[in-house]
Amino acid sequence: MANQLEELVLRKAQGWLDGHYDEETKKQVKYLIDNDKNELIESFYKDLEFGTGGLRGIMGVGSNRMNIYTVGAATQGLANYLKECFKGQEIRVAIAHDSRNNSRMFAEHVADIFASNAIRVYLFDALRPTPELSFAIRELHCQSGVVVTASHNPKEYNGYKAYWADGSQVTPPHDKNIIKEVEKITDVDMIRSGLHKELIEILDEKFDEIYLNKVHELSLASDSIRKFHDMKIVYSPMHGAGVRLVPASLKKWGFTNVIMVPEQSVIDGNFPTVESPNPEERKTMSMAIALGAKEGADLVMATDPDSDRIGLALRNQKGEYVLLNGNQTLMLLMSYQLTRWAERGELDGNQFVVKTIVTSQMANAIAAHFGVKCYECLTGFKYIAKIIREQEGKAKYIGGGEESFGYLAGDYVRDKDGVSACSLAAEAAAWARDTMGLTLFEWLQQLYVKYGFYREMQVPVVRKGKEGAELIQKMMVDFRQNPPKQIIGSPVVKINDFQTRETLDLRTGEKTPIEIDQSNVLQWFTEDGTIVSVRPSGTEPKIKFYFGVKSELKSVEDFDKVQKELDEKLEAIKKDLKLE
């Protein structure tokens, strides 16, 4: 088997040496053949595939790497599919990119290929937030769009997210159909380029104003902002695309005291101040939190390099900055929106919110309190967008998100939006202070008293390369064949299998269908209310475990004690599943 793989890899690599690839690429391929068999195999053993986030991989030569040829094949395949789907129509696409190394080059290459296929292109003049790309597709009546980004991945990665006409990332059947078209691009000579440059139109700051005006329509408490316009907000764009538009949005909403983290306001694809530009990690947020402490900031916020995720740190009663997890940020933003909609008399039972299946059950409790329908969907914002699309003309979407630090308020964008989330979080802080005399952290504690103290943990297990991918698949097979009978002493009473789309009640043996898209995800529910979800990542070499536990919080005074108990329970689950 190993010999067969090596033969396949060498055959593919030789194709790159013999084909019309540039000399520098050929030189690098030759080097790998002569000097680094392991890297050669990793670079050529497969073609990059679309996952929950589109195309994503390490930059370098080879069919399994991000480079102008894999990006070119993906774009030509997408162009061919668009021409098939929209015969006889003028086809339009929008293109954006983040601050990563090679992102501008890839974006211009994508624009060139689309234009060469007689497709009208709207290309942003410089880096932009991913949500603005989603907005542009809808605003400019495009059939598709592409953003070049690897989101919050380390610096060696880049990626390519393909979007459909509604501004959402592609969903079935389009994703698989695009891949089929990409697989037909077996030779670089099949990729068109260098034609119809006149079809490329540049989008500049004038378009940003259209987007920012739309974001501002989400504002729900302008009076509170007027009273607390000068509250201190520290913001970091993490060397990325939020650098201009997040502060511009906060200013438009009325905030006058936004302090940027200077070192992280430098656009740099090497992300020199962080190991990984992921606002989920306290280490990544440490520079912003340190500046917040120095300035006595009310809020510390950050967005990842493509500005679709938000990191939020709040001061507790001891003056320490607590980095919220994605579930907590979602709870605050959703609670704020629903509270204000209710106060303004805008809830009539025909509104809805959306969360993913691995996001806190607290969202369900909040929605139920307000009489608002809470839909659940698979992980990935494209599935949230799918529900919004299905409900268009029937019910009004208010907000929704996922535990991985993504939130979307309003439906004019169809992907998570860190720009609007930052403005909404700042407004919620002003409103909480104005109407209740509470900080945002104190209000979060009150919400736990009201709805129950929900606490979550995510444990990613990384398994890199070909062997890692095979091991992850084996783990999922083993879990299906031998699920845990109990978790930290509490019997497993229900299993959700999203691959078979069935729920199994272990107490009765009854099976019921799951009305959610198919995916390789398992969930175990225990007698004491604990939930464990397991899923391989669609964008990274990981298998992810999600734990959810719940307890009653009788008063805010008990917060630290109950949080400690819940965190100990989460750690015990991790140990019980041998994930340490």
HELIX and SHEET records of a PDB file:
HELIX    1   1 ALA A    2  ASP A   18  1                                  17    
HELIX    2   2 GLU A   23  ASN A   35  1                                  13    
HELIX    3   3 LYS A   37  PHE A   44  1                                   8    
HELIX    4   4 ILE A   68  CYS A   85  1                                  18    
HELIX    5   5 SER A  103  SER A  116  1                                  14    
HELIX    6   6 THR A  130  GLU A  139  1                                  10    
HELIX    7   7 HIS A  174  GLU A  183  1                                  10    
HELIX    8   8 VAL A  188  MET A  190  5                                   3    
HELIX    9   9 LYS A  197  LEU A  199  5                                   3    
HELIX   10  10 GLU A  205  HIS A  216  1                                  12    
HELIX   11  11 SER A  222  LYS A  227  1                                   6    
HELIX   12  12 GLY A  242  TRP A  253  1                                  12    
HELIX   13  13 PRO A  262  SER A  265  5                                   4    
HELIX   14  14 ARG A  282  GLU A  295  1                                  14    
HELIX   15  15 GLY A  326  GLU A  343  1                                  18    
HELIX   16  16 MET A  362  HIS A  369  1                                   8    
HELIX   17  17 PHE A  381  GLN A  391  1                                  11    
HELIX   18  18 GLY A  418  MET A  436  1                                  19    
HELIX   19  19 LEU A  440  TYR A  451  1                                  12    
HELIX   20  20 GLY A  465  GLN A  481  1                                  17    
HELIX   21  21 VAL A  556  ASP A  558  5                                   3    
HELIX   22  22 PHE A  559  ASP A  576  1                                  18    
SHEET    1   A 6 LEU A  55  ILE A  58  0                                        
SHEET    2   A 6 TYR A 157  TRP A 164 -1                                        
SHEET    3   A 6 SER A 144  VAL A 148 -1                                        
SHEET    4   A 6 ARG A  92  HIS A  97  1                                        
SHEET    5   A 6 ARG A 120  PHE A 124  1                                        
SHEET    6   A 6 ILE A 200  LEU A 203  1                                        
SHEET    1   B 5 VAL A 258  MET A 260  0                                        
SHEET    2   B 5 ILE A 233  SER A 236  1                                        
SHEET    3   B 5 LEU A 299  THR A 303  1                                        
SHEET    4   B 5 ILE A 310  ARG A 315 -1                                        
SHEET    5   B 5 TYR A 321  LEU A 323 -1                                        
SHEET    1   C 4 LYS A 373  CYS A 377  0                                        
SHEET    2   C 4 GLN A 351  THR A 356  1                                        
SHEET    3   C 4 LYS A 396  GLU A 402  1                                        
SHEET    4   C 4 GLY A 406  ALA A 409 -1                                        
SHEET    1   D 6 PHE A 453  VAL A 462  0                                        
SHEET    2   D 6 LYS A 542  SER A 551 -1                                        
SHEET    3   D 6 ILE A 531  PRO A 536 -1                                        
SHEET    4   D 6 LEU A 522  THR A 526 -1                                        
SHEET    5   D 6 SER A 490  ASP A 497 -1                                        
SHEET    6   D 6 GLN A 486  ILE A 487 -1                                        
SHEET    1   E 7 PHE A 453  VAL A 462  0                                        
SHEET    2   E 7 LYS A 542  SER A 551 -1                                        
SHEET    3   E 7 ILE A 531  PRO A 536 -1                                        
SHEET    4   E 7 LEU A 522  THR A 526 -1                                        
SHEET    5   E 7 SER A 490  ASP A 497 -1                                        
SHEET    6   E 7 GLU A 502  ASP A 505 -1                                        
SHEET    7   E 7 LYS A 511  PRO A 513 -1                                        
END                                                                             
